[in-house]
Amino acid sequence: MIIGPLAVPIRGRTILLGLCAIALAGACAQHGGLSALVSNAAFAADGQSGLKLPSEAIFVAEVVALLVVGRLFGEIMLRLGQPAVVGQLLAGIVLGPSVIGLLLPDLHNLVFPADHAQRAMIDGVAQLGVLLLLLLTGMETDVGLVRSVGKPAASVSIMGIAVPFGCGVLLGLYGLPDSLLPNPSQRVVTALFLGTALSISSIKIVAMVIDEMHFMRRNLGQIIVASAIIDDTVGWIIVAVTFGLARPGGLNLFSLVGSVGGTIIFLVVSATLGRRVVAALIRWANDHLVSAVPAVTMILVIMGVMALITNAIGVNTVLGAFVAGVLVAQSPILTKQVEAELRGLVVALFAPIFFGLAGLGTDLTLLKNPTLLALTAGLVLIASLGKFGGAFLGGKIGGLSRDECLALALGMNARGSTEVIVATLGLSVGALDKTLFTMIVTMAVLTTMAMPPTLRWALARLPLNKDESERLDREAFEKTAFLSNVERLLVAVDDGASGKLASRLAGLLGRGQALPITAMSLDVSQRPPVLEQAGAGVMASGDRARLPGSEDDAAAVPMDVTERPITGSDPIAAVGAEARKGYGLLMIGIEPATTPEGGLDPRLAEVVKAFSGARAIVVARGLHRTDPVHGPLQFLIPTSGTGASRRASELGFALARASGASVTALFVGDPIDAPRSGKRRRAAAAEAKSQMGADILRQTAALAARFDITATPVVRQASDKDAAILGQARRAGDTVIVLGVSMRPSDRVLFGALADSLLEGSQHSLLLLVDDSGIGLAG
């Protein structure tokens, strides 16, 4: 039974509530009722009388209250089609002076006493939560997406920021009474914070609804998300600069020039040198530290250092955390895994505490004043119309249709978590007072709750066009494809012919798929040949890799090859230890590959068993025995329609595209049985088998088209599949047979009869892709 709000079965919830009621009743009986219990505890918290509660107990009570109530309200909001952050804000409002503080003031003072030292403890957690939230926001920022949508996103973002920002600044300068300003002499700073709060959009809320409506990869969905990303980025830069202006001493030209200049330098260095440094640090931590989740620790350190840098140049730490997330997202390794680990911690702990505290600081009782209520309504109206009008105008400038502009303008109107963070920062530096803070949070909640239903209505009016359909189909393939989910390639080779051929193929794959390569030599005294053949700008064989979509077939793509020396006397154990550091594919080439009696050589078998993911075993035969580096490449891919066969086809097509080699796709069907059941049934059986082969080859041809190559289809019917494959290779002059296999349950490394026959009798080089998740061709 899962114990949690709305997640436990009815009977479990009843038992849980019953236990809580019994415990509460016992406490009430001991202390003379709930009122006495709360009053006594409240006095104790103030240190005046009763049982003394230590500050750490109050801190734990605050955390528990924010987590439990935040989770409960978040679950309710999610089930109503609203973002969880709205529920967390409402939880804070309920726990704060607006509800509990009004109805049960003693209980409120017990859990959330008005003590600055006590408040500082929970505020410290919230401040760390802000940095982690901004780190995750940066990691979700797709820089490539922003580039791909170009003009529409830029125009929407510029107008969507400029119009509401101008409205907010004008409101702050001329529309707010002095009574709402914490410091009337710094009205400009308050106006800047207010303009930023009105202009920024919440990428998390926007992305949630877009993804729910299956619009994330639609053209308009990309424009909306990219515009929100730009909004976030520009907004945090404005916040950081405004924060610098709000420092003690007031507004001055020197402060302005220092903040703006420091921000520009920081962003330029981060986008150039910083990206390489961050990627190198994450890889170093992952590959050299042996403690648990070292990459996560390194990312948190990077976030902290960059936050301190932005603080040192006079802008807010949130900018450093956000930029750190953007750079981490561009790291070539472990991005998805690290993001998942960080997200769990942030969503479960830090987000409910931060947004709950923001709700605690919101006192809705202030709005019982008709003047303040009217000002709040006016603020919501100005924010909504300003953002809607600016985004709509930007969409028109970007060439979008009226319906697209309508959906875009409605989507950009959600403020959500971003607005609350901005308001909290403004409150912390004295640019906003509590009343204005309450008004802004109210506006954030209302605009966020209004956005999902209106955006769903607008998106439902936009049909899918042909270009979008083709692109979505392609992206759906890439999401589930084998090679698309390989982030790093590990190569374990010796200096023999198989090792050199494996190094050559690894270089082609790494260059063609833009994969970082780590090379290990199983000859301790030798340098991995992959470094000599693939580490330079062009392969020693003259092969040139072609990237998908590259206009230049001989595009010189920089290689990312790292030599990992063998430590200790056991190279097999060293490969196994390295394999646990986050590799999607191991390519192996060592001599001998097989024993004289048949089957894999024990040394090669040990390497295969040392890696739990996909393994590509390279065995050099024929021309490649004498010239593995320069020998011609022509690929034969036997296909059977299984998952292992499909993944092997992907690997063969990627290598063919990278090298410009030809490909033959071969389907070997079972022969038609002897004429026992009559001519008509034999013909039907033959037709069914022929149709099955045609369907499999059609699917294989479609897969080849994904890699921008054409595979020659061939159908054979034979009882001896190995003989049919070898015969086809001889006739066509193919030099490499790519076969998908799977491990058989055994103490030995077995791939089945077909793979064993090819290993024993083939005069053509073999590339066996071992995939334990599927069933291979072997029969």
TITIFI-476909 format. One line per 4 residues: number of its first residue (from 1); their letters; for each residue z, x, y of C-alpha. Coordinates in steps of 0.02 Angstrom, whole numbers, plus 32768, in hexadecimal, padded with zeros to 4 digits. Each point is the difference from the previous one (the first is absolute). Example, Ala and Ser with C-alpha at 12.3 -4.5 7.8 and 13.67 -1.06 7.14 Angstrom:
<pts>
1	as	8186/8267/7F1F | 7FDF/8045/80AC
</pts>
This chain:
<pts>
1	miig	8000/8000/8000 | 7FD1/8043/80AA | 808A/7FE4/8080 | 7FB3/7FE2/80A9
5	plav	7FD9/7F73/807A | 7F77/7F8B/7FC3 | 7FDC/8077/7F6F | 8085/7FCD/7F83
9	pirg	7FED/7F6A/7F8E | 805B/7F61/8039 | 8089/8017/7F7E | 8018/80B6/8033
13	rtil	8009/7FD3/80B8 | 8081/7F79/7FDA | 806C/807C/7FA1 | 7FF0/8080/808A
17	lglc	802D/7F84/8088 | 808F/7FC2/7F97 | 8048/80AE/7FED | 7FF1/801C/80BB
21	aial	8056/7F59/8021 | 808F/802C/7F89 | 8017/80A9/8053 | 7FFD/7FB2/80AD
25	agac	8079/7F77/7FCE | 8079/8080/7FBA | 7FF6/8065/809F | 801B/7F64/806A
29	aqhg	8097/7FCE/7F99 | 804E/80AB/8013 | 7FE3/800B/80BC | 801A/7F4B/802F
33	glsa	7F4C/7FC4/800A | 7F5A/8040/803E | 8030/7FFA/80B7 | 809F/8064/7FE3
37	lvsn	7FA2/807B/7F92 | 7F7C/801F/8084 | 807F/8009/808D | 8071/8079/7FA3
41	aafa	7F6E/806F/7FD1 | 7FBD/7FFC/80B1 | 80A8/8036/8044 | 8007/8089/7F7E
45	adgq	7F54/803D/8032 | 803E/8010/80B3 | 8097/805D/7FC0 | 807C/7F82/8047
49	sglk	804E/7FB2/7F65 | 7FE9/7FD6/7F4B | 7FAB/8067/7F79 | 7FA6/8093/8051
53	lpse	7F47/800C/7FD4 | 7FB7/80AF/8009 | 7F60/8018/8064 | 7F9D/802B/7F63
57	aifv	8030/7F58/7FB4 | 7FBF/7FA7/809B | 7F61/8068/7FF7 | 7FE2/7FCF/7F4A
61	aevv	8023/7F4A/802A | 7F7F/8007/808C | 7F7D/804C/7F8C | 8022/7F82/7F76
65	allv	7FF8/7F6C/8079 | 7F5D/8039/804D | 7FB1/8023/7F55 | 8036/7F5E/7FAD
69	vgrl	7FD9/7F8A/808F | 7F63/8061/802F | 7FC0/7FF6/7F4D | 8028/7F46/7FF5
73	fgei	7FA7/7FD3/80A2 | 7F72/8077/7FD9 | 7FE3/7FA9/7F59 | 8001/7F57/8055
77	mlrl	7F81/8038/8082 | 7F8E/804D/7F7C | 7FFF/7F5E/7F9E | 7FD3/7FA4/80A0
81	gqpa	7F6C/8074/801C | 8057/8064/8088 | 8023/80BC/8005 | 80A7/803E/7FBC
85	vvgq	8026/8057/80A6 | 8012/7F54/8053 | 8085/7FD4/7F81 | 805B/80A4/801F
89	llag	8000/7FDF/80BC | 803E/7F4F/7FE4 | 8088/8044/7F8D | 803E/806E/808D
93	ivlg	7FFA/7F6F/8079 | 8067/7F95/7F88 | 807F/808B/7FE6 | 8008/8024/80BA
97	psvi	8047/7FA7/8096 | 7F7E/7F75/7FF8 | 8045/7FAD/7F61 | 8092/8053/7FA4
101	glll	8043/8049/80A1 | 7FFE/7F52/804C | 8042/7F9D/7F6C | 8072/8081/7FAD
105	pdlh	8028/8084/8083 | 808D/804C/7F9A | 7F8D/801B/7F6B | 7F7C/804C/8072
109	nlvf	8080/8077/804F | 8040/802E/7F54 | 7F59/803D/7FBD | 7FB2/8037/80A4
113	padh	808F/8036/8072 | 7FDE/802B/80B6 | 802D/80B7/7FE8 | 7F87/8086/803D
117	aqra	8030/807F/7F7B | 7FEF/7F80/7F76 | 7F59/7FC4/8045 | 7FC2/80B4/8006
121	midg	800E/800E/7F42 | 7F8A/7F6F/7FDB | 7F92/802E/8093 | 7FE4/80AC/7FB2
125	vaql	7FBA/7FAD/7F64 | 7F93/7F90/806C | 7FBB/8094/8063 | 7FD1/805A/7F60
129	gvll	7FB1/7F5C/7FC8 | 7F94/7FFD/809D | 7FBD/80AE/7FD9 | 7FDC/7FD0/7F4B
133	llll	7FAB/7F5F/8035 | 7F91/8062/8075 | 7FDE/8081/7F78 | 7FC4/7F75/7F8C
137	tgme	7F9A/7FB2/808B | 7FAA/80A6/801A | 7FE0/8014/7F45 | 7FAC/7F55/8002
141	tdvg	7F90/8033/8090 | 7F50/8014/7FBB | 7FAA/807A/8076 | 7F5D/7FF0/7FA1
145	lvrs	8005/7F43/8014 | 8011/8012/80BC | 7F68/8072/8003 | 7F98/7F8E/7F92
149	vgkp	800B/7F62/806A | 7FDC/805E/80A2 | 7FD5/7F9C/809B | 804B/7F54/7FD5
153	aasv	80AC/8047/7FD6 | 8001/806E/809B | 7FCE/7F74/8076 | 8079/7F84/7FB2
157	simg	808F/807C/8008 | 7FDC/8039/80B3 | 7FF3/7F50/8044 | 808B/7FC0/7F8E
161	iavp	8075/8083/8048 | 7FC4/8003/80B5 | 800A/7F45/8025 | 80AE/7FDA/7FBA
165	fgcg	8042/80A8/803C | 7FC7/7FD7/80B0 | 804E/7F53/7FF1 | 80A5/804A/7FC5
169	vllg	8005/8084/8089 | 7FDA/7F7F/8087 | 8085/7F8E/7FB9 | 807D/808E/8000
173	lygl	7FD5/8036/80B1 | 7FF5/7F57/8055 | 8037/7F74/7F8B | 80AD/8033/7FC2
177	pdsl	809A/7FDD/8069 | 8074/8093/8023 | 8084/7FAC/7F92 | 7F97/8029/7F65
181	lpnp	7FED/80B7/802C | 8083/807B/7FC1 | 7FD5/8073/8092 | 7F98/7FB4/808E
185	sqrv	7FD6/80AF/803F | 7FA3/8021/7F5C | 7F9A/7F60/8001 | 7F61/8066/7FDB
189	vtal	8049/8041/7F5C | 8035/7F51/7FCD | 7F52/7FC0/802C | 7FB1/8088/7F93
193	flgt	806D/7FD2/7F6C | 7FD9/7F49/801A | 7F45/8023/800A | 8007/8066/7F61
197	alsi	8062/7F78/7FA6 | 7F7E/7F7E/8030 | 7F69/806A/7FD3 | 802D/804A/7F58
201	ssik	7FDA/7FAB/7F59 | 8059/8012/7F59 | 7F8C/8054/7F83 | 8073/7FCF/7F6F
205	ivam	7FFB/7F46/8026 | 7F46/8001/8023 | 7FDA/8061/7F61 | 806E/7F8A/7F98
209	vide	7F9E/7F64/8030 | 7F58/8057/7FF7 | 8026/803F/7F51 | 8043/7F56/7FC8
213	mhfm	7F5D/7FAD/8038 | 7F9A/8086/7FA4 | 7FB7/8038/80A6 | 8042/80B1/8000
217	rrnl	7F57/804C/7FD5 | 7F96/7F7C/8056 | 7FA8/803C/809E | 806D/7F98/8072
221	gqii	809C/802D/7FA0 | 7FDB/80B8/8019 | 7FE4/7FE5/80BA | 80A4/7FA0/8011
225	vasa	8065/8082/7FA0 | 7FAB/8093/8059 | 8022/7FAE/80A9 | 80B7/7FE8/7FD1
229	iidd	8008/80B7/7FCA | 7FBB/8037/80AA | 807A/7F89/8055 | 8090/804C/7FA1
233	tvgw	7FCA/80B3/8026 | 7FE2/7FE4/80B9 | 809D/7F96/800C | 806F/8088/7FB8
237	iiva	7FB5/807F/8076 | 8025/7F8C/8093 | 80B0/7FE2/7FBE | 801E/80BA/7FEC
241	vtfg	7FC5/8026/80B1 | 8062/7F6E/8049 | 809A/803B/7FA2 | 7FEC/80A9/8054
245	larp	7FF6/7FAB/80AA | 809E/7F9E/7FDD | 806C/809B/7FF0 | 808D/801B/807D
249	ggln	7FBF/8031/80AA | 7F84/7F73/8012 | 7F44/8000/8010 | 7FB3/80A0/8042
253	lfsl	7F57/8055/7FFB | 803E/8099/7FA2 | 8047/7F93/7F75 | 7F5E/7F9D/7FF5
257	vgsv	7F90/809B/7FF6 | 8074/8052/7F81 | 8005/7F67/7F8E | 7F45/7FDE/8006
261	ggti	7FCE/80B7/7FF0 | 807B/8021/7F72 | 7FC4/7F66/7FA4 | 7F49/8034/800D
265	iflv	8024/80B1/7FC3 | 806A/7FBD/7F70 | 7F78/7F87/7FC9 | 7F75/8083/8009
269	vsat	8063/8081/7F9D | 8033/7F7D/7F80 | 7F4C/7FC6/7FE6 | 7FC0/80B1/7FE4
273	lgrr	807C/8081/7FC1 | 8087/7F82/7FD3 | 7F98/7FA6/7F7E | 7FE3/809F/7F9B
277	vvaa	80B4/803A/8012 | 8047/7F59/7FC5 | 7F8B/7FFA/7F69 | 802D/80B4/7FD2
281	lirw	80BB/7FDE/800D | 7FF8/7F64/7F93 | 7F9B/805B/7F7C | 8075/8097/8004
285	andh	809A/7F94/7FE9 | 7FB0/7F9D/7F73 | 7FC1/809A/7FA4 | 8090/807A/8016
289	lvsa	80A2/7F9D/800B | 8048/7FC5/7F5A | 807E/7F80/8040 | 7FDA/7F45/7FFF
293	vpav	7F83/7FB7/807E | 7FEA/80A0/8067 | 7F68/7FBA/805B | 8067/7F70/8045
297	tmil	8083/8079/8043 | 7F79/8069/8052 | 7FB3/7F67/8052 | 80A8/7FCC/8046
301	vimg	801B/80B1/8043 | 7F52/7FFD/8050 | 8029/7F59/804F | 80A3/8041/8045
305	vmal	7FB4/80A0/8046 | 7F72/7FA3/8055 | 807B/7F82/8047 | 8067/808F/8047
309	itna	7F62/804E/804B | 7FD4/7F5F/805C | 80B4/7FF2/803C | 7FF8/80B2/8041
313	igvn	7F63/7FDD/8067 | 8055/7F6C/804F | 7FB9/7F6C/7F9E | 804E/7F91/7F7C
317	tvlg	801B/8037/7F4D | 7FA0/7F69/7FBF | 7F5B/8052/8033 | 8027/8098/7F95
321	afva	802B/7F93/7F6A | 7F62/7F98/8015 | 7F8D/8098/800E | 8058/804F/7F6A
325	gvlv	7FD4/7F66/7F9A | 7F49/800A/8036 | 7FF8/80B7/7FCA | 805A/7FDF/7F5B
329	aqsp	7F82/7F78/7FD7 | 7F74/8080/800E | 8050/8074/7F80 | 7F8C/8011/7F69
333	iltk	808A/7FEC/7F7E | 8087/7F84/7FD0 | 7FE3/7F8B/8093 | 800F/7F5E/7F9D
337	qvea	8094/803B/7F99 | 8061/8040/8097 | 7FDC/7F63/8065 | 8040/7F92/7F72
341	elrg	80A1/8065/7FF2 | 8021/7FFC/80BB | 7FD0/7F49/8011 | 8082/7FC8/7F82
345	lvva	808C/8056/805F | 7FC8/7FC2/80AB | 7FDF/7F4C/7FCC | 80A0/7FF0/7F9B
349	lfap	807A/8056/8077 | 7FC8/8038/80AB | 7F8F/7F70/8036 | 8081/7F75/7FE4
353	iffg	8085/8065/805B | 7F93/802B/8096 | 7FB5/7F53/801A | 80A6/7FAE/7FD8
357	lagl	8053/8067/8089 | 7F74/7FCF/8076 | 8029/7F4B/7FD9 | 80B8/8023/801B
361	gtdl	7FD7/803D/80AE | 7FA4/7F5D/8025 | 8070/7F7E/8050 | 7FA2/7F5B/8001
365	tllk	8091/7FAC/8057 | 7FBF/8052/809E | 7F68/7F8D/7FF7 | 8069/7F65/801C
369	nptl	7FE6/8028/80B7 | 7F67/7F97/8031 | 7FBE/8089/8071 | 8008/8085/7F78
373	lalt	7FB4/7F87/7F82 | 7F6F/7FDF/8077 | 7FE9/80BB/801D | 7FFE/801D/7F43
377	aglv	7F7D/7F78/7FE7 | 7F9A/804E/808C | 8010/80AC/7FAE | 7FC2/7FBB/7F59
381	lias	7F6F/7FA9/8057 | 7FCD/809A/8065 | 800C/8070/7F66 | 7F98/7F89/7F94
385	lgkf	7F7A/7FDB/8081 | 7FF5/80B5/8037 | 7FEA/8043/7F4F | 7F8E/7F72/7FCA
389	ggaf	7F91/800F/809A | 7FF6/80BD/7FFB | 7FD6/8008/7F46 | 7F82/7F72/800F
393	lggk	7FA9/8056/8091 | 8001/80A5/7FA2 | 7FB0/7FAD/7F69 | 7F76/7FB9/806E
397	iggl	7FDF/80AC/804B | 7FF9/8046/7F4E | 7F78/7F83/7FCF | 8065/7F8B/7F92
401	srde	7FDE/7F47/7FED | 806E/7F7A/804E | 8055/7FD5/7F5A | 801F/80B8/7FDE
405	clal	8048/8019/80AE | 8071/7F68/7FE6 | 8045/8043/7F5C | 8015/80AC/8048
409	algm	805C/7FC3/809B | 8076/7F95/7F97 | 8022/8090/7F89 | 802C/807B/808A
413	narg	8085/7F8E/804A | 808B/802C/7F83 | 8083/8075/8048 | 807A/8008/7F6E
417	stev	805D/80A0/7FD7 | 7FA6/806C/807F | 8037/7F95/8092 | 80B4/8002/7FC6
421	ivat	7FFF/80BE/7FF3 | 7FB9/800D/80B1 | 8083/7F87/8043 | 808C/805C/7FA6
425	lgls	7FC9/80A5/804C | 7FF8/7FAF/80AC | 80B0/7FBD/7FEA | 8041/80A9/7FC4
429	vgal	7FC1/805E/809B | 8037/7F7A/807B | 7F50/7FC4/802D | 802A/7F51/7FBE
433	dktl	80A0/7F9D/800B | 8042/7F90/7F75 | 7FB6/7F62/804B | 7F51/8048/8010
437	ftmi	8012/804B/7F53 | 8029/7F54/7FBA | 7F69/7FB6/8057 | 7F8C/8085/7FB7
441	vtma	8045/7FED/7F50 | 7FEB/7F43/800D | 7F4C/801A/8035 | 7FE5/8078/7F6E
445	vltt	8044/7F83/7F82 | 7F9B/7F6D/8045 | 7F59/805E/800B | 801A/804A/7F54
449	mamp	8024/7F57/7FB0 | 7F6B/7FB0/8058 | 7F83/8084/7FC9 | 7FF4/7FE8/7F41
453	ptlr	7FD0/7F46/7FFE | 7F88/8010/8093 | 7FAC/809B/7FB9 | 7FEF/7FB0/7F54
457	wala	7FAA/7F6B/8051 | 7F88/8070/8061 | 7FD4/8073/7F6E | 7FD9/7F6B/7F90
461	rlpl	7F70/7FD7/8077 | 7FA6/80A6/7FE1 | 7F8A/8007/7F69 | 7FDA/80A0/7F9F
465	nkde	7F57/804E/8029 | 7F90/8067/7F8D | 802A/80AC/8047 | 80BA/7FDD/7FF3
469	serl	7FEC/7FC3/7F4E | 7FA8/80A1/7FCB | 8080/806E/8056 | 8094/7FA0/7FB8
473	drea	7FB5/800F/7F53 | 7FED/80BC/8017 | 80B2/8013/803F | 8045/7F97/7F71
477	fekt	7FAB/8079/7F87 | 8048/8098/8059 | 80AE/7FB6/7FFA | 8000/7FF4/7F42
481	afls	7F8C/8092/7FD8 | 8043/8093/7F9F | 7FCA/808D/8074 | 802E/7FA3/809F
485	nver	80B6/8007/7FCA | 8001/80B9/7FD6 | 8052/805D/8092 | 800A/80B0/7FB7
489	llva	7FA7/8062/7F78 | 805A/807F/7F93 | 7F93/8081/7FA7 | 8042/8066/7F6C
493	vddg	7F82/8081/7FC3 | 7FEA/80AC/7FB7 | 7F75/807F/801C | 7F94/7FC4/7F71
497	asgk	7F5E/7F9B/8008 | 805B/7F59/7FF7 | 8077/8035/808A | 7F71/8034/8072
501	lasr	7FA0/7F5F/7FDF | 809E/7F9A/801F | 8019/805F/80A3 | 7F4E/7FDA/8034
505	lagl	8011/7F47/7FD9 | 80AA/7FF9/8055 | 7FB5/804E/809D | 7F76/7F7F/8001
509	lgrg	807A/7F71/7FE7 | 807A/8041/8081 | 7F77/8017/8081 | 7FA7/7F5D/7FDA
513	qalp	809F/7F95/7FFE | 805C/8065/8087 | 808D/8026/7F85 | 807E/808D/8018
517	itam	7FF8/8075/7F6A | 808E/8065/7FB5 | 7FC4/8086/7F87 | 8068/8053/7F78
521	sldv	7FC4/808B/7F8E | 803F/7FFB/7F4E | 7FD8/80BA/7FF6 | 8097/8040/805E
525	sqrp	7FA7/80A1/8030 | 7F64/7FA7/8040 | 7FDB/7FA4/80A1 | 7FC5/7F4C/7FE6
529	pvle	7F42/8003/8007 | 8000/7F5D/8062 | 803A/8065/8097 | 7F6F/8078/7FF1
533	qaga	7F7D/7F79/7FE2 | 803E/7F6E/8069 | 8071/804E/8083 | 7F72/8042/806A
537	gvma	7F94/7F91/806E | 7F7C/7FE4/7F78 | 800F/8007/7F43 | 7FCB/80A5/7FB4
541	sgdr	7F81/7FA0/7F97 | 7FA9/7FBE/809A | 803D/7F4D/7FDE | 8023/7F9E/809E
545	arlp	806C/7F65/7FFD | 7FC9/7F60/8054 | 8081/7F8D/804D | 7FE7/7F43/7FF9
549	gsed	7F9D/7FC6/8096 | 7FD3/80B1/8034 | 7F57/800C/8055 | 7FF2/80B6/7FCE
553	daaa	7FF7/8013/7F44 | 8036/80B5/8012 | 8094/7FD8/806E | 8073/8097/8004
557	vpmd	80A9/7FAD/7FE9 | 8099/8072/8010 | 8057/801B/7F5B | 80BD/7FF1/7FED
561	vter	802A/8075/7F71 | 80AE/8046/7FDC | 8028/8084/7F80 | 80A1/7FDF/7FA2
565	pitg	8037/809E/7FA2 | 8050/7FED/7F56 | 80B9/8025/8004 | 8059/8033/7F61
569	sdpi	7FB9/802D/7F57 | 7FCA/7F51/7FCC | 7F61/7FC9/805C | 7FFC/7F59/7FA6
573	aavg	80AE/7FD4/8040 | 7FCC/8037/80AE | 7F6C/7F88/7FFC | 8073/7F74/7FC6
577	aear	807A/8022/808D | 7F74/8002/8081 | 7FB4/7F61/7FB9 | 809D/7F9E/802F
581	kgyg	7FE1/801D/80BB | 7F89/7F71/801D | 7F52/8022/7FB7 | 7F88/7F77/7FCF
585	llmi	7F8F/806A/7F90 | 8010/80A0/7F9B | 7F61/8060/7FD8 | 8013/807B/7F70
589	giep	7F8C/808B/7FC4 | 8041/8084/7F88 | 7FC1/8061/7F6A | 7FFE/7FDD/7F72
593	attp	7FF0/7F44/8014 | 7FFA/7FD6/7F48 | 803D/804C/7F5B | 7F88/8037/7F76
597	eggl	803E/7F6E/7F98 | 7FDA/7F82/808B | 806C/7FAC/8082 | 804C/8045/80A0
601	dprl	8047/80AE/8005 | 80C0/7FF6/8001 | 800A/8058/80A8 | 7F89/7F83/8050
605	aevv	805C/7F71/7FAC | 80A3/803B/804E | 7FB2/7FFD/80AD | 7FBE/7F51/7FE1
609	kafs	80AE/7FC4/7FCB | 8051/8052/8097 | 7FAD/7F85/8077 | 801F/7F44/7FFD
613	gara	7F6F/7FC7/806E | 7F43/800A/7FEC | 7FC1/80A4/7FB5 | 7F4F/8044/8002
617	ivva	7FE0/807D/7F73 | 7F6A/8071/801E | 7FAF/8058/7F6C | 7F6F/8076/8028
621	rglh	7F72/7FFD/7F81 | 7F47/802D/7FFA | 7FBD/804B/80A2 | 80AC/7FFB/804E
625	rtdp	8045/807A/7F80 | 7F9B/808B/804E | 7FF1/7FBF/80B3 | 8089/7F82/802A
629	vhgp	7FF0/8020/80BB | 7F44/7FEE/8019 | 7FCA/7F9E/7F66 | 7FA5/7F5C/8026
633	lqfl	8061/7F5D/8008 | 7FBA/7F5F/7FB5 | 807D/7F7B/7FCC | 7FFB/7F8B/7F6B
637	ipts	8083/7F75/8009 | 8018/7F97/7F62 | 8044/7F58/8037 | 8051/7F74/7F9E
641	gtga	8045/7F90/8089 | 80B7/802E/7FE1 | 8077/8038/8088 | 8000/80B4/7FC4
645	srra	7F42/8000/7FFB | 7FF7/7FBB/80B0 | 8074/8086/8044 | 7F9C/8087/7FAB
649	selg	7F63/7FB7/804D | 8051/800B/80AC | 8027/80B7/7FE2 | 7F50/8026/7FC4
653	fala	7FAF/7FA3/8091 | 806E/8059/807F | 7FCE/80A9/7FB7 | 7F49/7FCF/7FFC
657	rasg	8006/7FC8/80B6 | 8058/809F/8034 | 7F84/8072/7FA7 | 7F61/7F99/8010
661	asvt	7FEE/7FFF/7F42 | 7FAA/7F7A/7F98 | 8061/7F82/7F97 | 7FD9/7FA0/7F62
665	alfv	806C/7F6B/7FD1 | 7FF9/7FE3/7F44 | 8039/7F67/7F9F | 8007/8014/7F43
669	gdpi	800B/7F5A/7FA5 | 8021/7FDC/7F49 | 7F65/7FE7/7F96 | 7FCD/7F52/7FC5
673	dapr	8043/7FD9/7F51 | 7F8D/7FED/7F6C | 7FA6/7F56/7FF2 | 8081/7F97/7FA8
677	sgkr	8010/7F67/806B | 7F4E/7FDA/8029 | 7F82/8031/8082 | 8041/7F8B/8088
681	rraa	80B4/803D/7FF7 | 7FC6/80B7/7FFC | 7F9B/7FE1/809C | 8094/7FAD/8056
685	aaea	8071/8093/7FD2 | 7F80/807C/803F | 7FED/7F9F/80A2 | 80BD/7FFA/801A
689	ksqm	8013/80BC/7FE6 | 7F6D/8025/806F | 8047/7F8F/8087 | 80A9/8055/7FF4
693	gadi	7FB0/80AB/8017 | 7F99/7FC2/8092 | 809A/7FB7/8054 | 8063/80A1/7FEB
697	lrqt	7F72/8069/8044 | 7FEA/7F88/8091 | 80B8/8017/802B | 7FED/80BB/7FEF
701	aala	7F69/7FFF/8074 | 8064/7F9E/8081 | 808B/8081/7FF1 | 7F82/808D/8019
705	arfd	7FBF/7FA8/809C | 80B0/800B/8047 | 7FEA/80BC/7FFC | 7F51/7FF7/804D
709	itat	7FAA/803E/7F63 | 7F8A/7FB7/7F7D | 802B/8010/7F48 | 7F74/7FF5/7F7F
713	pvvr	8033/7F78/7F83 | 7FE2/801C/7F46 | 802C/7F8E/7F6E | 800D/803F/7F4D
717	qasd	8035/7FAB/7F5F | 804F/8071/7F7F | 8090/8004/7F86 | 8020/80B8/8029
721	kdaa	802A/7FFC/80B9 | 8019/80BB/800C | 7F53/8022/7FB9 | 7FB3/7F84/807A
725	ilgq	8058/8051/8093 | 7FD0/80B0/7FD0 | 7F4E/7FCB/7FDB | 7FF0/7FB1/80AC
729	arra	8046/809C/8052 | 7F7F/806E/7FA8 | 7F6F/7F8F/802E | 8030/7FF1/80B7
733	gdtv	803A/80B3/8018 | 80AE/7FC9/8036 | 807D/808F/800D | 80A8/7FA5/8015
737	ivlg	803D/7F6A/7F9C | 8087/7F9C/805C | 8068/7F97/7F89 | 8096/7F8E/801E
741	vsmr	8084/800F/7F77 | 80B4/7FCC/7FE4 | 8090/8052/7FA4 | 8025/7FC1/7F52
745	psdr	80B6/7FE3/7FCB | 8026/80A2/7FA5 | 8064/80A1/800C | 7F59/8058/8014
749	vlfg	7F85/7FE8/8091 | 7F7C/7F8F/7FB4 | 7F73/7FA3/8059 | 7FAA/7FAD/7F6C
753	alad	7F6B/8021/7F8F | 7F79/8000/8087 | 8057/807F/806F | 8029/806E/7F68
757	slle	7F4A/7FFD/7FC9 | 7FC1/8032/80AB | 8081/808A/8010 | 7FCB/8044/7F57
761	gsqh	7F43/7FEE/8007 | 7FC5/7FF5/80B4 | 7F94/808B/8049 | 8012/7FAE/80AA
765	slll	8095/8017/8074 | 8083/7F78/7FF6 | 806C/7FAD/8084 | 8081/7F92/7FAB
769	lvdd	8063/7F90/8076 | 80A3/7FD6/7FA9 | 804A/7F5B/803B | 8096/7FBE/7FA2
773	sgig	7FF6/7F56/8056 | 7F61/7FC7/7FAA | 7FA1/8008/7F5C | 7F76/807F/7FF9
777	lag	7F5C/8006/7FA2 | 8045/8050/7F65 | 7FF3/7F97/7F67
</pts>
